[in-house]
Amino acid sequence: MREKVEAVLAQIRPSLQADGGDVELVDVTDGTVKVRLKGACAGCPMSTMTLQMGIERTLKEKIPEVKQVIAV
């Protein structure tokens, strides 16, 4: 499943990088995906929204086994 998550993150990454940010996959365990927001995303007040409405929603749509996405 880690490879699937990496592939989806690779699709999301260009939009984050366009705003000066990035996302790094930390771990995938039992449907929980742990990511680290980097660059401009790390300190952005909208990072929670980016995580939930962007990254988590996209991962759940493309990989039904994903239950949640959390920032670490």
Contact map, one row per residue, 1 for C-alpha under 8 A:
111110000000000000000000000100000000000000000000000000000000000000000000
111111000000000000000000001100000000000000000000000000000000000000000000
111111100000000000000000000000000000000000000000000000000000000000000000
111111110000000000000000000000000000000000000000000000000000001000000000
111111111000000000000000000000000000000000000000000000000010001000000000
011111111100000000000000100000000000000000000000000000000000000000000000
001111111110000000000000000000000000000000000000000000000000000000000000
000111111111000000000000000000000000000000000000000000000110010000000000
000011111111100000000010000000000000000000000000000000100010000000000000
000001111111110000000000000000000000000000000000000000000000000000000000
000000111111110000000000000000000000000000000000000000000000000000000000
000000011111111100000000000000000000000000000000000000100000000000000000
000000001111111110000110000000000000000000000000000000000000000000000000
000000000111111111000000000000000000000000000000000000000000000000000000
000000000001111111100000000000000000000000000000000000000000000000000000
000000000001111111111110000000000000000010000000000000000000000000000000
000000000000111111111100000000000000000000000000000000000000000000000000
000000000000011111111000000000000000000000000000000000000000000000000000
000000000000001111111000000000000000000100000000000000000000000000000000
000000000000000111111100000000000000001110000000000000000000000000000000
000000000000000111111110000000000000111111000000000000000000000000000000
000000000000100110011111000000000000111110000000000000000000000000000000
000000001000100100001111100000000011110000000000000000000000000000000000
000000000000000000000111110000000011110000000000000000000000000000000000
000001000000000000000011111000001111000000000000000000000000000000000000
000000000000000000000001111100001111000000000000000000000000000000000001
010000000000000000000000111110001110000000000000000000000000000000000000
110000000000000000000000011111111100000000000000000000000000000000000000
000000000000000000000000001111111000000000000000000000000000000000000000
000000000000000000000000000111110000000000000000000000000000000000000000
000000000000000000000000000111111000000000000000000000000000000011110000
000000000000000000000000000111111100000000000000000000000000000001111100
000000000000000000000000111110111110000000000000000000000000000001111100
000000000000000000000000111100011111000000000000000000000000000000001111
000000000000000000000011111000001111100000000000000000000000000000001111
000000000000000000000011110000000111110001000000000000000000000000000011
000000000000000000001111000000000011111011000010000000000000000000000010
000000000000000000001111000000000001111111000000000000000000000000000000
000000000000000000011100000000000000111111100000000000000000000000000000
000000000000000000111100000000000000011111110000000000000000000000000000
000000000000000100011100000000000000111111110110000000000000000000000000
000000000000000000001000000000000001111111110010000000000000000000000000
000000000000000000000000000000000000001111111010000000000000000000000000
000000000000000000000000000000000000000111111110000000000000000000000000
000000000000000000000000000000000000000000111111000000000000000000000000
000000000000000000000000000000000000000010011111110000000000000000000000
000000000000000000000000000000000000100011111111111000000000000000000000
000000000000000000000000000000000000000000001111111100000000000000000000
000000000000000000000000000000000000000000000111111111000000000000000000
000000000000000000000000000000000000000000000111111111100000000000000000
000000000000000000000000000000000000000000000011111111110000000000001110
000000000000000000000000000000000000000000000001111111111000000000001000
000000000000000000000000000000000000000000000000111111111100000000000000
000000000000000000000000000000000000000000000000111111111100000000000000
000000001001000000000000000000000000000000000000011111111110000000001000
000000000000000000000000000000000000000000000000001111111111000000011000
000000000000000000000000000000000000000000000000000111111111100000000000
000000010000000000000000000000000000000000000000000011111111110000000000
000010011000000000000000000000000000000000000000000000111111111101000000
000000000000000000000000000000000000000000000000000000011111111111110000
000000000000000000000000000000000000000000000000000000001111111100000000
000000010000000000000000000000000000000000000000000000000111111100000000
000110000000000000000000000000000000000000000000000000000011111111000000
000000000000000000000000000000000000000000000000000000000011111111100000
000000000000000000000000000000100000000000000000000000000001001111100000
000000000000000000000000000000111000000000000000000000000011001111111000
000000000000000000000000000000111000000000000000000000000001000111111000
000000000000000000000000000000111000000000000000000000010001000001111100
000000000000000000000000000000011110000000000000001100110000000001111110
000000000000000000000000000000011110000000000000001000000000000000011111
000000000000000000000000000000000111100000000000001000000000000000001111
000000000000000000000000010000000111000000000000000000000000000000000111
